[in-house]
Amino acid sequence: MFSPASPPARRTAALLTGTLLLALAATGCGSGSGSGNGSGPGSAGGEVTSITALDYYTDESEHAQWGEMLDACGRSAGVKVEQTSVPGASLIPKVLQQASSRTLPDLLMLDNPDLQQIARTGALTPLDAYGIDADGFAEGIRSAGTYEGTVYGLAPNVSTVALVYNKDMLAEAGVAVPRTWDELKAAAAALTRPGRYGMAVDANPTFEGTWQFLPFLWSNGGDEKQLDTPQAAQALRLWVDLVNSGSMSKSVLNWTQADVHDQFVAGRTAMMINGPWRIPALNQDANLHWGVAPVPVPQLGQTPVTPLGGEVWTVPKGPSKARQEKAAQVLACLNSPANMLTAARQHFTVPSRTAVAAQYAEQTPSMAAFVGSVEAARARTGELGVRWPQAATGIHTAIQSALTGEQTPEEALRHAQRLATEN
């Protein structure tokens, strides 16, 4: 979500609009917009000594950590990597401006839901052209970097969401960690008392709210291609019931994932849906005893289907094939098993290669539930591609309408379906 702007905000960052898509196409990125290198070393006709990279890792430590990895991968490729980081909300406008002026970077990081819309313009090069394949990557991760059957981006690490719970509160109430929706409602009710709710989610009217709802929608067989189904209504009804019963605060309508985290740390909620990027902050409180479990599912034995967050690295088209080759070498290095493991340890993310992820889960038990969930996680654009933003808007609009009581879940989702299919 889009997070991963802070990591969680990035994981759920707003996607490109149709206007942006048309504007990008109009700049001619698909016909060889360059990397803005002009003449001199590393230009189209000379020796490549440096390449440029653009990302949104503006957090000081995160920028430094990715900078170190880019530097190391650059050295292995024989080039210096000139890294530029911009705020998450500024990345796509920056890409638009660079496409217009034909100064796209040699290496471009994108939030994974944005990839399809950028690839659709022809601005990106297929990774198989450089001998890079996605063998060993989880299916959902390959899907996140794929447009019309071709892989244009790969994510070294990804994230998703799980159920985080306060061990002391559950033990005091004699409540087991909930595995099913019925168990979740019962546990939330038993954990609720004055000054504390049993459960918390982010249900705000943004793509972040949609991101948090997807595990419930998808795990119940709901689908963004058709939102007005009984399966979708049952998932939304679960959230409505939690609020109406008093087990979940009505304030979730306005909470971000950061707000949900703050409520949990303050002891005002016993359970929450959140991502692994919260673990460093959770670890700062020595008196807070917490655990992580998969998101509860409708029936015992089912596997939760959660959304996939994370950033993909891509190689934009440019006038210099040599620069593209060097950028591809750096991209392949970032996606090496060793670097995946390093990044996972630094950022509490899940390595994209299944075997590496399993190794990481053994080493870091607090990440085991997230690693397990990534195996079945889905890319948000996997079904609708560039039409995903409309469906996402319909979903968080329906959540707001249903949780406020303005509409029943069924009515809200019928409206959501209309929004999702509008031209």
Solvent accessible surface area in square Angstrom, and as a share of the most:
residue,aa,sasa,rsa
1,M,0,0.00
2,F,1,0.00
3,S,0,0.00
4,P,0,0.00
5,A,61,0.47
6,S,59,0.38
7,P,38,0.24
8,P,6,0.04
9,A,39,0.30
10,R,3,0.01
11,R,9,0.03
12,T,9,0.05
13,A,25,0.19
14,A,81,0.63
15,L,14,0.07
16,L,6,0.03
17,T,84,0.49
18,G,47,0.45
19,T,106,0.62
20,L,20,0.10
21,L,21,0.10
22,L,129,0.64
23,A,35,0.27
24,L,1,0.01
25,A,55,0.43
26,A,89,0.69
27,T,29,0.17
28,G,20,0.19
29,C,0,0.00
30,G,28,0.27
31,S,91,0.59
32,G,30,0.29
33,S,0,0.00
34,G,6,0.06
35,S,12,0.08
36,G,48,0.46
37,N,42,0.22
38,G,62,0.60
39,S,108,0.70
40,G,39,0.37
41,P,110,0.69
42,G,0,0.00
43,S,11,0.07
44,A,67,0.52
45,G,82,0.79
46,G,34,0.33
47,E,132,0.59
48,V,14,0.08
49,T,59,0.35
50,S,24,0.15
51,I,0,0.00
52,T,36,0.21
53,A,2,0.01
54,L,3,0.01
55,D,0,0.00
56,Y,4,0.02
57,Y,5,0.02
58,T,56,0.33
59,D,74,0.38
60,E,152,0.68
61,S,67,0.44
62,E,14,0.06
63,H,65,0.29
64,A,51,0.39
65,Q,50,0.22
66,W,13,0.04
67,G,12,0.11
68,E,110,0.49
69,M,13,0.06
70,L,1,0.00
71,D,61,0.32
72,A,45,0.35
73,C,0,0.00
74,G,0,0.00
75,R,169,0.62
76,S,87,0.56
77,A,6,0.05
78,G,55,0.53
79,V,8,0.04
80,K,131,0.55
81,V,6,0.04
82,E,80,0.36
83,Q,41,0.18
84,T,65,0.38
85,S,27,0.18
86,V,20,0.11
87,P,71,0.45
88,G,12,0.11
89,A,93,0.72
90,S,45,0.29
91,L,2,0.01
92,I,21,0.11
93,P,77,0.48
94,K,69,0.29
95,V,2,0.01
96,L,52,0.26
97,Q,99,0.44
98,Q,24,0.11
99,A,0,0.00
100,S,73,0.47
101,S,54,0.35
102,R,114,0.42
103,T,50,0.29
104,L,2,0.01
105,P,5,0.03
106,D,4,0.02
107,L,0,0.00
108,L,1,0.01
109,M,0,0.00
110,L,0,0.00
111,D,2,0.01
112,N,3,0.01
113,P,0,0.00
114,D,5,0.02
115,L,0,0.00
116,Q,19,0.09
117,Q,6,0.03
118,I,1,0.00
119,A,6,0.04
120,R,119,0.43
121,T,19,0.11
122,G,23,0.22
123,A,2,0.02
124,L,4,0.02
125,T,9,0.05
126,P,43,0.27
127,L,1,0.00
128,D,102,0.53
129,A,70,0.54
130,Y,40,0.15
131,G,69,0.67
132,I,24,0.12
133,D,84,0.43
134,A,11,0.08
135,D,100,0.52
136,G,48,0.46
137,F,4,0.02
138,A,13,0.10
139,E,108,0.49
140,G,10,0.09
141,I,3,0.01
142,R,76,0.28
143,S,32,0.21
144,A,2,0.02
145,G,0,0.00
146,T,27,0.16
147,Y,35,0.13
148,E,145,0.65
149,G,73,0.70
150,T,38,0.22
151,V,40,0.23
152,Y,32,0.12
153,G,0,0.00
154,L,1,0.01
155,A,3,0.02
156,P,3,0.02
157,N,12,0.06
158,V,3,0.02
159,S,0,0.00
160,T,0,0.00
161,V,0,0.00
162,A,0,0.00
163,L,0,0.00
164,V,2,0.01
165,Y,29,0.11
166,N,10,0.05
167,K,99,0.42
168,D,73,0.38
169,M,27,0.12
170,L,6,0.03
171,A,81,0.63
172,E,124,0.55
173,A,33,0.26
174,G,69,0.67
175,V,25,0.14
176,A,84,0.65
177,V,47,0.27
178,P,2,0.01
179,R,137,0.50
180,T,13,0.08
181,W,24,0.08
182,D,104,0.54
183,E,59,0.26
184,L,0,0.00
185,K,73,0.31
186,A,65,0.50
187,A,6,0.04
188,A,0,0.00
189,A,59,0.46
190,A,50,0.39
191,L,0,0.00
192,T,44,0.25
193,R,94,0.34
194,P,138,0.87
195,G,66,0.63
196,R,24,0.09
197,Y,84,0.32
198,G,0,0.00
199,M,1,0.00
200,A,0,0.00
201,V,0,0.00
202,D,0,0.00
203,A,0,0.00
204,N,10,0.05
205,P,69,0.43
206,T,63,0.37
207,F,27,0.11
208,E,18,0.08
209,G,0,0.00
210,T,1,0.00
211,W,0,0.00
212,Q,0,0.00
213,F,2,0.01
214,L,0,0.00
215,P,0,0.00
216,F,1,0.00
217,L,0,0.00
218,W,9,0.03
219,S,11,0.07
220,N,23,0.12
221,G,56,0.54
222,G,5,0.05
223,D,40,0.21
224,E,2,0.01
225,K,104,0.44
226,Q,84,0.37
227,L,0,0.00
228,D,57,0.29
229,T,33,0.19
230,P,93,0.59
231,Q,75,0.33
232,A,0,0.00
233,A,6,0.05
234,Q,99,0.44
235,A,0,0.00
236,L,1,0.00
237,R,93,0.34
238,L,5,0.03
239,W,0,0.00
240,V,7,0.04
241,D,45,0.23
242,L,3,0.01
243,V,6,0.03
244,N,104,0.53
245,S,80,0.52
246,G,31,0.30
247,S,4,0.03
248,M,2,0.01
249,S,9,0.06
250,K,134,0.57
251,S,48,0.31
252,V,0,0.00
253,L,21,0.10
254,N,114,0.58
255,W,35,0.12
256,T,53,0.31
257,Q,1,0.00
258,A,42,0.32
259,D,50,0.26
260,V,0,0.00
261,H,14,0.06
262,D,77,0.40
263,Q,33,0.15
264,F,0,0.00
265,V,54,0.31
266,A,56,0.43
267,G,24,0.23
268,R,114,0.42
269,T,1,0.01
270,A,0,0.00
271,M,0,0.00
272,M,0,0.00
273,I,0,0.00
274,N,0,0.00
275,G,1,0.01
276,P,0,0.00
277,W,22,0.08
278,R,30,0.11
279,I,2,0.01
280,P,56,0.35
281,A,39,0.30
282,L,2,0.01
283,N,85,0.44
284,Q,151,0.67
285,D,51,0.26
286,A,92,0.71
287,N,130,0.66
288,L,20,0.10
289,H,92,0.41
290,W,35,0.12
291,G,7,0.07
292,V,29,0.16
293,A,12,0.09
294,P,68,0.43
295,V,2,0.01
296,P,1,0.01
297,V,8,0.05
298,P,17,0.10
299,Q,121,0.54
300,L,113,0.56
301,G,76,0.73
302,Q,80,0.35
303,T,85,0.49
304,P,15,0.10
305,V,32,0.19
306,T,0,0.00
307,P,0,0.00
308,L,1,0.01
309,G,0,0.00
310,G,3,0.03
311,E,14,0.07
312,V,0,0.00
313,W,0,0.00
314,T,0,0.00
315,V,0,0.00
316,P,2,0.01
317,K,64,0.27
318,G,10,0.10
319,P,84,0.53
320,S,4,0.02
321,K,148,0.63
322,A,49,0.38
323,R,7,0.03
324,Q,11,0.05
325,E,79,0.36
326,K,50,0.21
327,A,0,0.00
328,A,2,0.02
329,Q,83,0.37
330,V,0,0.00
331,L,0,0.00
332,A,42,0.33
333,C,32,0.19
334,L,0,0.00
335,N,2,0.01
336,S,30,0.19
337,P,70,0.44
338,A,74,0.57
339,N,30,0.15
340,M,0,0.00
341,L,19,0.10
342,T,53,0.31
343,A,0,0.00
344,A,0,0.00
345,R,129,0.47
346,Q,64,0.28
347,H,30,0.13
348,F,40,0.17
349,T,10,0.06
350,V,0,0.00
351,P,1,0.01
352,S,1,0.01
353,R,54,0.20
354,T,65,0.38
355,A,82,0.63
356,V,12,0.07
357,A,7,0.05
358,A,53,0.41
359,Q,83,0.37
360,Y,2,0.01
361,A,18,0.14
362,E,147,0.66
363,Q,87,0.39
364,T,30,0.17
365,P,106,0.66
366,S,37,0.24
367,M,0,0.00
368,A,47,0.36
369,A,15,0.12
370,F,1,0.00
371,V,8,0.05
372,G,37,0.36
373,S,4,0.02
374,V,7,0.04
375,E,111,0.50
376,A,36,0.28
377,A,4,0.03
378,R,60,0.22
379,A,3,0.02
380,R,0,0.00
381,T,3,0.02
382,G,44,0.42
383,E,72,0.32
384,L,17,0.09
385,G,12,0.12
386,V,38,0.22
387,R,129,0.47
388,W,1,0.00
389,P,22,0.14
390,Q,63,0.28
391,A,0,0.00
392,A,0,0.00
393,T,53,0.31
394,G,0,0.00
395,I,1,0.01
396,H,20,0.09
397,T,40,0.23
398,A,2,0.01
399,I,1,0.00
400,Q,40,0.18
401,S,12,0.08
402,A,3,0.03
403,L,6,0.03
404,T,80,0.47
405,G,61,0.58
406,E,134,0.60
407,Q,51,0.23
408,T,59,0.34
409,P,2,0.01
410,E,78,0.35
411,E,71,0.32
412,A,0,0.00
413,L,2,0.01
414,R,115,0.42
415,H,59,0.27
416,A,0,0.00
417,Q,20,0.09
418,R,137,0.50
419,L,43,0.22
420,A,10,0.08
421,T,85,0.50
422,E,95,0.43
423,N,197,1.01
